[in-house]
Amino acid sequence: MTDEPEEDGQLYTLGLIEELRDDLRAFDGAKDELYYRIDRALRELANPNLHDVNLVTAFKIELWDRYGRDHLRMVIAATSSSAIAHAAFDAAVVQYG
């Protein structure tokens, strides 16, 4: 047997490892970007001049666990506008449906 197939296999494996390393770096960068976007949104929510949503009369779009209404996973939207609530519901169905 010649050494050529083994060398090609080693080069292929090294190429896969390099791809994995590059993908992990890209993932790390995306994770950092997401963290900063969430942090910025949370700081905006802390703004005292933010429009108040009356949660008593608001429409809420909520995501519950799949096993029943035992555990609320997140509130996706809360608004006093039925049109915005419908749009948020449609978007949630596409995202989580």
C-alpha positions as CSV (number, residue, x, y, z in Angstrom):
1,M,0.0,0.0,0.0
2,T,1.1,3.5,-0.6
3,D,1.1,6.4,1.9
4,E,-0.8,8.7,-0.4
5,P,-4.4,7.7,0.8
6,E,-3.4,8.1,4.4
7,E,-1.9,11.5,3.8
8,D,-5.1,12.6,1.9
9,G,-7.1,11.4,4.9
10,Q,-4.9,13.3,7.3
11,L,-5.2,16.5,5.2
12,Y,-9.0,16.0,5.0
13,T,-9.2,15.6,8.8
14,L,-7.1,18.7,9.4
15,G,-9.3,20.6,7.0
16,L,-12.4,19.5,9.0
17,I,-10.7,20.6,12.2
18,E,-9.9,24.0,10.7
19,E,-13.5,24.4,9.5
20,L,-14.7,23.6,13.0
21,R,-12.4,26.1,14.6
22,D,-13.5,28.8,12.2
23,D,-17.2,28.0,12.8
24,L,-16.6,28.1,16.6
25,R,-15.0,31.5,16.2
26,A,-18.0,32.7,14.1
27,F,-20.4,31.3,16.7
28,D,-18.5,33.1,19.5
29,G,-18.7,36.4,17.6
30,A,-22.5,35.9,17.0
31,K,-23.0,35.1,20.6
32,D,-21.2,38.3,21.7
33,E,-23.3,40.3,19.2
34,L,-26.5,38.8,20.5
35,Y,-25.4,39.6,24.1
36,Y,-24.8,43.2,23.2
37,R,-28.1,43.5,21.3
38,I,-30.1,42.1,24.3
39,D,-28.2,44.4,26.7
40,R,-29.0,47.4,24.6
41,A,-32.7,46.4,24.5
42,L,-32.8,46.0,28.2
43,R,-31.2,49.4,28.7
44,E,-33.8,50.9,26.4
45,L,-36.6,49.2,28.5
46,A,-35.2,50.9,31.6
47,N,-35.8,54.3,30.0
48,P,-38.3,56.2,32.3
49,N,-39.8,58.0,29.3
50,L,-40.8,54.7,27.7
51,H,-44.5,54.5,26.8
52,D,-46.4,52.7,29.5
53,V,-48.4,49.6,28.7
54,N,-51.4,49.1,30.9
55,L,-51.0,45.4,31.6
56,V,-54.5,45.0,33.0
57,T,-56.1,45.8,29.7
58,A,-53.2,44.8,27.4
59,F,-53.2,41.9,24.9
60,K,-50.4,39.5,25.8
61,I,-48.8,37.0,23.5
62,E,-47.3,34.3,25.7
63,L,-45.3,31.2,25.0
64,W,-46.1,28.3,27.4
65,D,-44.5,24.9,27.7
66,R,-45.8,22.1,25.4
67,Y,-47.2,20.0,28.2
68,G,-50.0,22.4,29.2
69,R,-50.4,25.7,30.9
70,D,-48.1,24.8,33.8
71,H,-45.0,26.9,32.9
72,L,-44.9,30.2,31.2
73,R,-41.7,30.3,29.1
74,M,-41.9,34.0,28.0
75,V,-44.1,36.9,27.3
76,I,-43.5,37.7,23.6
77,A,-45.5,40.9,23.4
78,A,-47.7,43.1,25.5
79,T,-49.7,45.8,23.8
80,S,-52.9,47.8,24.1
81,S,-53.4,47.6,20.3
82,S,-55.2,44.6,18.9
83,A,-53.6,45.1,15.5
84,I,-50.1,44.9,17.0
85,A,-51.2,41.9,19.1
86,H,-52.4,40.0,16.0
87,A,-49.1,40.8,14.2
88,A,-47.1,39.7,17.2
89,F,-49.1,36.5,17.4
90,D,-48.6,35.8,13.7
91,A,-44.8,36.4,14.0
92,A,-44.7,34.1,17.1
93,V,-46.5,31.3,15.2
94,V,-43.9,31.6,12.4
95,Q,-40.9,31.8,14.9
96,Y,-42.0,29.1,17.4
97,G,-44.7,27.2,15.6
